[in-house]
Amino acid sequence: MCGIVGYVGPRPSQDILLAGLARLEYRGYDSAGIAVIDENGSLGMRKKAGKLAMLRDSLTDAALADGTTGIGHTRWATHGGPTDVNAHPHLADDDKLAVIHNGIIENFAALRDELAAEGVSFRSETDTEVAAALLGREYAKSGDLQQAFRNVVNRLEGAFTLLAMHQDQPGLVVGARRNSPLVIGLGDGENFLGSDVAAFVEHTRKALAIGQDQIVAITPSEVTVTDFDGVVVEAQPFDVSWDAAAAEKGGWSSFMAKEVAEQPEAVANTIRGRIQDGQVVIPELDGLDDLLIGINRVIITACGTASYAALVGKYAVEQWARVPVDVELAHEFRYRDPVIGDDTLVVSISQSGETMDTLMAVKYARERGARTLSICNTQGATIPRESDAVVYTHAGPEVAVASTKAFSAQITALLLLGLHMGRVRGTASDAAADVAELQALPEKVAQVLAEENDHVAQLAGWMADTRSVLFLGRHVGYPIALEGALKLKEISYIHAEGFAAGELKHGPIALIEPGQPVFVLVPSPRHSALIHSKVVSNIQEIRARGARVIVVAEEGDAAVLPYADEVIRIPLAGALFEPVLAVVPLQIFAMALATAKGLDVDQPRNLAKSVTVE
Ligand code: AGP
């Protein structure tokens, strides 16, 4: 949830820290702060409630002495509200020591009581300050930051990434991680730490991934990774596959607008390299045929938007691989006693690869003997490292909190997985047609963007005062209805609900009153005249009660025309491929409506891009 950056090297660190924080601000943006050891060896610190701009303004108004060792933090509040005092860094040892933290220290109350009994007083309500105070106490004993840091992390329970530095040891930043992200950036005579590679990608694309329960110490010339006992371990090197420009707005009004527009490329990149001789072959799943043949059950687990992709995946994997698939919200999964074993494949989906709920579900599945596969968009992230196999979506960095291109890439990856499993299990029948559908997807997404963008944006402009919007879908249209509603809630703060169209008459139809806007996702009649006719009946039912109906239907579907107030068209596509097209107008709608309301579409209130607390 929070963004963390650390730097040691020859350059003044403040600009490096602030630029890193700007790239990490999507992770949390209710306060920000930096600490720097200046040229005289004094530790200076500045932190401010509000977005990073507030911190920048404060530094412009009153400069902080610069230095070549520094740490920075952008926060999503857990313990204590978003105030100046609760913002990070937190200081200890007579303000000579600074600590920043992402995660939750679950035993902080007991530690605080222990320290309070020794006479330590606290300025903030945060769990982080307790860790800082503990580090101060340990440092006082040994005068060795690395030793003191080890002592502290061994006392902490919960999930954390912790970074610390002490003015008496300039040129050294230490970090640790448990169930929370931290990566190392390797520069030339300088080194970096970051919650993800975005923190340092403009300086280096060479990175090291740190494992669970490991500690790193960086100096300008050295990087040492150990376990919590101080035993040196090897960190896994990787090259960042995108450059700084990919994480820039590049002339777009928002990251979300850019990412919506990047979907043809995101889908194409996810497919690339995964079709061989007219069939889907995912190279990362090489050698896993016996596993994929042997399983009797698939559980797909994820949260939020990724869980809606999972629901589409259920249709695809069941249809092509003929294996039962359940979709489980990750945060519910491990709090019951699910029937899983070594014949179960648990597929997790996560854009960030750091979502704590999903990570815990993966760990739980492994403990219970299941095989695990993750679908992830972020290299070096924790969830893929905890899984037996990974299929990366290659959507590129997604910065806007509202997920768009990652969602279409996740569905694409699930389509690929379904077809790959269907081939291996000998159950998919028409590979050539399905591969042709896949290959045509990027072009069709581009067509929706080109043909419907202005129309949908205009519609949203007319509806800026709307207080509630409903979304209906059947079959794979149902998850898209859920996603359309989530997008709207997230960024426009308008009440929105998605329903399975058939469920309407069992209760939600009571919500329909004259003028109520309802989006209806109409499946192609070419795939199933029956499903299509049922959805058209549902439209008639709500229309009869005064709903304002906005239909998303394939080109040429004339049956919807008499009942629709507005028709948004998508190109013809196979039944399981339609969701990738149908979601695009809903994303544009949410974005345009939020923009019409004057809201920040990239950083909606109360949210963070990567949810690293349970
Ligand atoms: C999407 O718009 C949301 N911000 C959110 O639901 C997100 O999809 C969810 O938190 C899961 O994130 P992940 O894909 O990084 O695991």
Residues whose N, C-alpha, C, O or C-beta is under 5 A from the ligand:
A	BS01	AGP	C303 G304 T305 A306 I349 S350 Q351 S352 G353 T355 V401 A402 S403 K609 V611
